[in-house]
Amino acid sequence: MSLYQPEPVEISTRMRPGEWTEASLEELVNTYRTRIVEMGASMSDVVTDIQRNDDGSVRVAVSWDKPANAGDEDTVTGGQTV
């Protein structure tokens, strides 16, 4: 039995107008990316989606797009062993 779960992992948030600046948005995205990498993702598996809305709000989603399982618990993405 494999503990590997191929479903994507996502960290996301929505911020209303006035709750963010370009600098704070960049800092938040970098923090989310770091957290995903700490979970075992390689930077090439990290996907960032920033949606800016007409009302000045923003939606940020940083995901780990996990590849399909190689069928071996010893080959978990990110070099982790189980």
Protein Blocks (a to p, Z undefined) as FASTA:
>chain_A
ZZbdfbdcdddddddehiacfklmmmmmmmmmmmmmmnopafklpccdddddfkopacdd
ddddddddehiaklgghhiaZZ
